[in-house]
Amino acid sequence: MSRRPQGVARWGRLPLRVRLVAGFAAAMLVVLTGAGAFVYLRVRYALDLRLDQDLTAQSAQLTDAARTGTPLPTAARAVPGEYWQLLDAGNHVLAASPGLPADSLLTPGQLDQALRRPVRVDRGTLLPISPRPLRLYAVPVQPGAAPSAGQPAVTVAAVRRDQRDEALRELIAQLALANLAALAIASLVGYRLARAALAPVERYRSEAARIATGATGVRLAVPATDDEIARLGRTLNDMLTAQDAALDRERQFINDASHELRTPLTLLATELELALRRPRTTAELEHTIRDAAADTADLIALADALLTVGAQPVQDNSAPTVDLTALVTDLVGRYRSTTGTDPDMLRCQAGPGLTVRGDAARLRRAVTNLLDNATRYGAPPITVTADSVDGLVRVTVHDTGPGMDPGFLPHATQRFRRADPARTTPGTGLGLSIVEAIIRAHHGELRICSAGVHQRVNPRFDVPCEHPQRGTTVTLLLPATRR
């Protein structure tokens, strides 16, 4: 396993505010350096252009005088800071202006170039400061011709660069000071902005710490803006609301489950204790064991129902394909034969080629629960329909009974919730809860329409309801398999 460099690890441990300011300062440094370099190059170009023009004029006079034999002291201009030399092919000084050393201003290599073409060179550096900075312009007297020994071969015009170099050094100092001041101000402004921008995040962190210690009903103080921080705060508040709702549901589920499990467990324990209080006959023991086995079967069914309610979502890409046409048709047929229901009382209408991705066993249980509810609480005829609409597979179970109480309909899928007429009949109140959990795990939608009232449990699709107004219709909408 590769490890990150130590510098990168240290950088990652720095506060976000420091990293933002450092990145902003680095970007500003690059921009200011580029701007300063541009200004420096433009000023240097203007100063060099003026020097080069003076050198060109001076060199033209010297070269014409050397070619025509005019005395060079007479031809050369007597301007302070301007110098000249006349060199032969051996780099010997034939004539020179006062104030120059006796040696040639050109190196042997520079002289070789000047014998063929004009050469412009500098002597001395800008930094560190040179005592005599010069710019030289060497021009051949007779280009292309081989000069004789001791004859003029190259004229060298020179001009001092003191003022030009001093101006450039002053410009560099001013640019450095200006850039440092601008960088300091920009860093301070960036720090203030980063601090102001991250202040809500720090408030979110402190409030989240309160929530982590067990505080309930706490919400983040979201500013009345529409920036990223405000949207993050609203999203976190929505998440906290959903978590509180889930926690309340879990607490209610635990309370209800404890209540529902307590009764069969108490009955089972009581039966076994009574059986052990005095000697029993074989028939009595067999009867007690059968009652205990029945109570145990009820407990197993209840535990299985609770596990189904907490079913995990199916993965669309890896889940197997389920033929709902065959599933609904086979299930209705088995239900008829098991319950002895007449086909006219339990009808089935399933279109061809209806397939979804998911768990066939769970989908079969969902439809079975709907059939059980329709048979137990509704009235025949019961109609099971499967068709396709807008890229979805729609399964409906309709009965012609009196329907549900409109006040109970919003609570119909809650765990262990039962309508008043159903409390006298066997059951745990988990039927519709299981159906809702299975359909939600398959990324579908459950709708309950009864007595003219429509209830969408987990709205996902914009598909209109199509069913008779009388009775109760439960609709399952599932994403169809893409062909």
N, C-alpha and C positions, 0 to 999 in steps of 0.2 A: 504494500500500500504506500503510495507516494505521499510525502509530506510537503505542505506548502512552505515556501521560503520564510525565514524568520521575519524579514521585513514586511512581507504580505500579511503574516499572522498578526504582527503588531499593529499594522494599519487597520486591519479588520476589528481590532479591539478598541480602537479609538471611538469616542462618541460620534454619532451621526452629525451633530452640529459642527464638530471640528473638521470632519471629513468634507462636509459641504463647503465650509469656508476655505479649506485648503485647496479643494478643487477649483473653486471660484477664483482664488488668488493666483493659482497656477495659470488658469486661462487668461486672466487679466495681465499677468506678467508676459505671456506670449504675445498678446495683442499690443501691449505697450512697447515691448522690444521691437516688434515688427514695425510699428509706427515710427519709433525713434530711428531705426535703421533707414527707413525710407527718407525721413527728413535729412538725416546725415548724408546719405548718398546724393540727394538732390543739391544740397548746399555745396558739397565737395565738387560735384560736377560743374556748378556755376563758377566756383573759384578757379578750378583747373582750366576751364574754358578761357577765362581772362588771362591766365598765365601763358597758356598755349598761344593765344593770339599775339601777345607781346614777344614771345620767343620766335614765332614765325616771322614777324616783321623784322626783328633784329637779325635773324639768320639769313633772310633774303638780302639784306644790305651787305653782310659779311661775305656771303657766297658770290655776289656780283662783283665785289671789290677784289676778291681772290682770283676770279676768272679774268678780270680786265686789267689786273696789275695795279689797281689803285692802292695807295698806302692805307693799311687797315686802321691806324689811329685816326686818320681823317674820315674814313667811311663809317666807323663805328660810332654809335650815339653815346655820349657821355652822360648816362643816366645812373643815379645812385642805385645800387643793388643789381646792376646788369654787368655781366662780364663776357669775355670771349677768348678763345684760343684758336690758333692755326696750327694744325698738326700735319706731319708727313706720314708716309706709309709705314714708317717704323715706330710710330707713336711718340715721336719727338716733338717738343714744342718749338715751333718756328717763330711765333709771335704770340703775345698775350697781353691782356689789359692789366693795369696795375691792381694789386690786391689779391692776386691768385698765387698759389704755390708754383714752384718751378716745374713740378711734375705734371703729366697730362691728367686731365679730368676723367678720361675714359680708360677703362680696363682694356687689355689686349682683345678680349672677346668682343667687347662693345665696338672697338675700332674696326675689327673685321666686318662686323655688320654695317657700320657706317660707311665703309668703302663701297658698299653695294647699294645701300638705300638709306633714307633718313632714319635716325634712331632717336627716340625720346626716352630718357631715363631720369631717375631721381637719385640724389645722394643725400644721405641722412634719413632719419626716421621721424615719424610723428611722435611716437612714444616708444622709448624715452626721448627726451628733447635732445637734438643734435646741436652742436655749436655753430655749424655753418650748413644749413639745409639748402640745397640747390636743385633746380630742375634744369636738365641739359637737353639741348637739341642739336644733334650732330648731323651734318649734311655733307655728302661727297662733293668735292669741287668739280670733278669731271666724272660723272657716273658712267660706269662701264669701261673706262680707260684705265690702263695700268700706269700709275704715277711714277715718275722717275725719283731716284733717291735724292733727298733734300729738297724736293719740290712740294708745294702745298697740296695736300690730299683731302683733308677734312677740315671744315670749319665747325667750331663748337660754340654755340650761344648758350649762356647760362643766366639764370635769374634767381635771386634768393626767394625762399618760400616762408620766411619768418612770419609775415602777416597772415598768409594763408593757413599755416600750421597753427598759429595762435588762435585764429578764428575757429578752426575745427576743434581744437582742444577746449575752447570755451563752450562751443556747442555741445560737445560730449558731456561736459560737466553739468550744463544746464538741463540737458535731456535726462541725465541720470537722476538729478535732484527732482525734476518734475515727475519722472516715472515712479520714483520711490514714494513721493508724496501721493500721487494718484493711486498707487498700489495700496498704501496704508489706508487712504480714505475708502477705497473700494472694498478692502477687507473688512473694515469696520462696518460699512453699510451692509455687506454680505452677512456678517455675523448677526447684526441686528435683525435683518430679514429672516435669516434661518432660525433665530431664536423665537421671533414672533410667529413664524410658520409652524414650528414644532411645539409651541406652547400648548395647543389643543391636544397634541399627541401625549404630552406629559400628563395633562389632566385625564385623558383616557386611561393612561397607565395606572395612575393613582386610584381612579374609580374602579378599574378592573381588579386592582389589588384588594380593595374592599370587598368586591364580589367573591374573590377567591377565598377570603376568610369566612365566608358564609352569609354575607349580607344579601338579602333578597329584596326584590322590587327596586333595585338601584338602576338608574339609567344614566347614560353619558350626557353631559351638557353639550349639545351640538350647537355651534354658532349658526345664526340665521343667514347663511350664505349658500352658494351652490358650487363651492370648490371641492377639490378632492378630499380634503380633511372632513368637510361637512358630510359628504357622501359616505365616507368611511364611518363616521359616527352614526349616521342613520342606519347603515347596514349592520353595524355592531349592535345597535339598539334593537333592530329587528331580530337579530340572532339571539339576544338576551331574552326578548319576549317569547321567541319560539322555545328556548331552553326552559324558561319558567313554565310555559304551557306544558311542555313534555314532562317536566318534573311533577307538575300537578297531576297530569294523567298517570304517571307512574305511581305516585302516592295513592291516588284513587284506585288504581289497578291492584296495588298490593293490599289495600284495605278490603276491596271487593273479593279478591282471590282468597284472602284469609278467611273472610266470612263464608264464602262458598265451600272452601275446603274443610272448615271446622265442623260443619254438620255431618258429612259422611264419615269423617275420621272419628267423631264422637260416637256415632252409631256403631261403627266397626269396633271401637274399643269397648263399648257397652255390651255388645253381643258376645264378645270374647270373654269379658269379665263374668257375665252371667253364666256362660257355659262352664267356667272353671269353679264356680262357687260350690257346686254339689255334683255328685256323680250323675252322669247322663247316660241314657241309652244310646245305642248305635244310631237309631233313627233320629234322636234329638241332636246328636253331634253332627250327623250328616246334614240335617236341616240348618244348623247354625253355620256349618262350613259353607253351605250353598249361599246363605245370606251374606256371609263375609266375602265370598267370591264375587257376588253381585255388587256389593259396595266397592270392592277393589276395582272391578271393571269400570264402575262409574268414575272412580278416582283417576284411572288410567285415561278414560275418555276426556275427563276435564283437563288433565295435564297435557294431553295431546292437543286439545283445543287451545290452551294457553300458549303452547309452543308455536302453533300455526299463526296465532295473532301476531307474534313477533317474527314472522317470516322475513328473511332478507330479500332485497330486490334481486331479480334475475338479471343476468348479463345478456344484453340483446345479441351480441355477436357470437357468444359461445353457447347460448341456450339452444336446445334442440327444437325442431319445428313440430308443432302440434297441429293435427288435423281436427279443427273444431267441428267440422261437418260430421265426421265419423264419431267424435267424442259425444256431441249432443244427441245424435241419433241413437247411438248405443246406450247412452245413459238413460234416455227416456224409455227405450225398450226394456232395459233391465228394471227400471222403476215400475213399469206397468206389470211385469211378470212377478215382481217381488210383492207388490201391494195389491195385486189383483184389480188394478184400475182399468176401466174400459177405455179403449182408444178414443172414443168420442169425448170422454171426460178429461183425458190427458193427451193433448194434440201436440204434434211436432212438425215444424216447418223449417228445414235447414237447407240453405242454398249450397250449391256445389263449390269446391275449391276454396273453402275458408280455412286459412292457416295462420297461425301466430307462432311467435317464439316464446317458450316458457316451459313450465313444469306441468305435464299432463295430469299428474295425480292431484296437484293443488287446484288446477282449474276444474277438474272433475268434482272435487269436494265443494268448490264454490257453487257450481250449478246444483249439486245435490242439496246443499243447504237451502237454496232458493226454492227447490221443489218441496222440501220438507216444510218450509214456512208457508208456502202456498197451499199445501194439503192440510196443514194443521190449523191455520188461522184464516184461510180464504175459503172460497167455494168454487166448485167446478162449474163450467169447464175451465181447465188450466191449459194455457197455450204457451209452448216454448218455441221461440223463433230465433233463427240465426241467419243473418244476412250481412252484406257489406255496404258501407256508406262512407264516401270521402276518404278512402284509403284506410278505413277502420273496419274491424269485425265487430258487429253488434249482436249481442245475445240478450233476449228479453224473456222474462217469465211473467205471464199475466194471469191473474185469477179474477173472478167476478164476485168476490166477497164484499163485505161492507167497507173494507179499507181501514187504514190506521187513523188514529186520532191526530188531527193536524198539530196539536201541541206536542205530541210525542215524536213526530216525524224527524225533527232536527236531532233527537237523541237516539234514533233507532239503531245506529251503528256503534253506540258506546258500549263498552264492555259491561256485562251483567245487568244492562238496562232492559227491563221488560215492561210492556204495557200492562195496564191493570187487568184486562181480560185474560192475558196470557199467564198471570201469576199462578193460576190454579191448574195449569197444565205442566207436564214434565218439560224440563229444559233448564239451561243455565244462563240464557241471555247472551250467548256468544255467537249465535248463528250469523247474524249480519256483520258482527265485528270481524269474524273470520273471513267472510266474503270481501269486506272492505280491505282487509290486510292483504289478501291474495291478489286482488285487482291492483292495489297500489304497488305491490311488489312486481307486477307485470307492466307497470307504467301505463295503467289504464285508468278509467273513470267509472264510478258507480253512481247511478241515479235511482232514486226511489220516488215514484209518482203515485199518489193515493188520494182519492176523494178530491181531485182537482188541485191538490197541493204538490208542488215539485220541489224535490230536495236533491241538490248536487253535492255529494259528499266530498269529492276531491276534484274540482273542476279542472279540466285539461283541454277539452276539445269543444269547438263551436259547431256542434251538431244538434239540430232541433230534435225534440222528442216527438215520436210518432207512435201513438198507442190509443186504445179506447179510453174515454173519460171515466167510465165506470170501473170500479174495482181497483186493484193495486197492480202496478207494473214496475218491476225491477229491471233496470237496463245495465248491461256490462258493455263497455266500449274498450276495445283492445287494439293496439297497433297491428295492422296486418303485416304479414311477411312480405318483404320487397322481392318482387320477381325480377 
